[in-house]
Amino acid sequence: MTTTLITGANKGLGYETARRLIAAGHTVYIGARDPQRGKEAATDLGAHYLPLDVTSDDSVDAAARQLEAEAGRLDVLINNAGISGPRHPARELTADDLLATYDVNVFGPVRMLHRFLPLLDRSDHPVVVNVSSGLGSIATAVDPEVWPPAVPVWVYAAGYGSSKAALNMLTVQYARQLPELRINTVDPGFTATDFNNHRGVQSVEKGAEIIVRLATIGPNGPTGQYLSLDGNVPW
């Protein structure tokens, strides 16, 4: 049985990914800060609820201890939790504006990997999926023509976009240093969820597809890649 942990999985892409992986036979842990929403999602899906705030070392440590006691190991970690942060134009942007965004989108996955790598080491086939965004593509921000499904680079999203670019680089760093791990970063596309007030142009089912695909790769699958349903995303 494959044991999978998804952060921020009580709704949206995380919830749909959990649903799909449970259907595929995974034992899924729903990581969520809100106990009520997390427990409701876990009950609805037939998953396990794991209290988890990725901005807290203590919370991540407690979650790891609970999962170790219950499952003994972790096979798949999906770092899905994320926030959009403030959308300020360049002249108004401050360092404080970025702190909360980076705490969730960048430092959160680092906390998770630091604490859960020992449990992933117990897996015969450890997999990590970091949920990024097309807004994290520096190449596309410089020249939207380099990527066919170009993202709207005019969005005031310096904090969010740069945090996802940082997550992309972290993915490559882990992939190079831990060749036994299959770790990739994915762009789900502009998906209609609460995250963007349902302004997205595609369904949550389609958005979750690339996450599910990378969560279920074999031991010879890609690693250190930035992927979408349309192929490799330009870094």
N, C-alpha and C positions, 0 to 999 in steps of 0.2 A: 504494500500500500504506500502510495506517495503522499508525504506530509507536506502541505503547502501553507505558508503564511502570507497574507496580503494585508498591507497596512492601508488604513483609510478605506476600508472595504464595506462600510455600512450603506453605501449608496453609489450611484453612478457607475463609472468604469470598474471600480473595485468590486462592487456588488455583482455586476454582470460577469466579470471574470471568475468570481467565486462560483457563480451558478454553473458556468460552463465547465469548470474544472471538477466540480462535484459530480456533474453528469458524466465526466470522463473517468471517474473512479478515485479522485483525489480525496484525502482527508484534509479539509480546509479549515484553517484558523482565521477568523475575522478579527483583525486588529483595529480597534476604534477607541477614541477618547471618551465618547459619550456612552455610558453603560446602557442606558435605555435603548438607544438606537443600535448599538452593537449587539445587544442580546436579542432584540427584535429581528435584526437582519440574520443573525445566526440561526434563530428558531425558524424563520421563514425558509431559509436555504437548506437546513439540515447540516449546518456547520458548527464549529466551536467558537465561542466568543473569547477573545483575549484582550483584557484591558491594556491599552497601549497608547501612550503619548510620545511620539518620536522626538519631541523637543526636550524630554526629560530622561537623563541617564538612569535615574532610579526606576522610572516606569519601564524603560527598555530592559533593564536588568531583571526586574520582577517578571516581565513577560517571558524572558528567556528561561528563567527558572521554572515557571509554570509549564512552558512547552516541553522543556527537558523532562520534567517529572511525568508528564502525560504521554509524550510521544517518543522520547528518547533521542530523537534526531530531527533534523530538518532537511528536506530534499529540495524544496523550491521556496525562495524568498522573492516576493514581488513588492518592491518599494514604490507604492502607488500614492501614498499620502502626499498632498501638495496644496499650496495656496497660491492665489494669483498675486497678492500684494497690491499696493497702491499703484495707480497709473498716473504718474506725474511727468510732465514734460521736463526736459533736461535742466532748464534753469531753476526748477523748483525741487529737484531731486536731492535728497540728503542721505547720508549714511544710515541714519536711524530708519529711513523708509525701507531700507533693504534688510535690516537685521532680522525681522520676523520672517520674511520670505526665505532668507537663506537658512534660518534655523530649522524650518520644516523641509525645504526642498533640497538642501545640500547637506547640512549637518545631520539631519534626520537619517538619511540613508547611511551616512558614515557611522552614526551611533548603532544603527541596526546591524551593519556588517561587522563592526568591531565586536559586538556582543554575540551575534548569531553565527559567525564563521566557525567557531568550535563545534556547533551543532551541525552545520553544513558539512564539516569535515567527516562526520560520521556517515554521510550518505555515500552510496556507491556512484551517484551521478548528481552532484550538486549544481543547482541552477539558480541564477539571480537575474531578475528582470527589473531594470530601473525605468520607470515611466517618465519619459521626457516630453518634448514638444517640438514641433517644427520651429517655434520661436527661439529654440536654443541653437539653431543652425546659424553660425556666424557667416558662412558662405552665402546663405540665402539672404541674410540681412544686408550683406554688401551688394549682392546682385540677385534680385528675385528671379531672374531668368534662368539661373542654374538649376532650379528644381521645379519640374512641371507643376506639381500641386503647391505652388508658391504660397507662403504664409503672408498675411497682411502686415508687412514690416512697419507700416505707419502707426501701428498700435503703440500707445504709450505704455510699454511693458518692459522698461529697462531692468527692473528688479527681477521680474519673472523670467524674462528671456535670458538674462545673464546667469541666473541661478540654474537654469536648465543647461546652459552651455557648460557651466562648472560641473554639473552632474555627468554630462557627456565625457568630460575629461577624466573625472574620477573613475568612470566605467572602464576607460582604456587603461588607466593606471592599475586597477585591480586585475584586469584581464592579463596584462603583461607580467605582473608579479605572481599571479596565481593561475598558472596554465591548466591546472586540474579543474578549475571552475569554469562553467559556461556562464558568462555574464555579459549582458547586452543592454543597450539603452534603446527605447522605442518611442516613436511618434505615433500616437493613436489617431491623429487627425483632429479636425475641428468638430468635436462631438457634442451633441446637444445634451448637456447635463446641468445640474444646479451650479456647477463651477463657473459657467459662462451665462447663467440665466437662460439656458436653453436656446442660445443664439446659434449654436453649432449647426452645421449643415448636414451632418450624418447621424445615423442612429447609434445608440450605445452598443447595440449588438455588433455593428461594424467596427466601432472604435475599439472594442475589447478583443477583436479577432487577432491583431498582431501581438497583444499581450499573451493571449492563450497560446498562440503558435510558438512564441519564444519560451514560454513556461514548460512546453512539452517537447522540446528538442531532444535529440539523442546525444550520446556522449561525444559524437563526432560533429555535432552541430557548430554553428558559428559562435565566436566569442569576440568581445571587444568591438562589436559592430553597432551602428546607429541605423535602425531599420524601421520601415513602415510597410504597409501593404503594397505600396508602389515600388518597393526596393530599398536600396541603401540611400539614406538621407545625407546630403553633403554636410560635412562637419562645419 
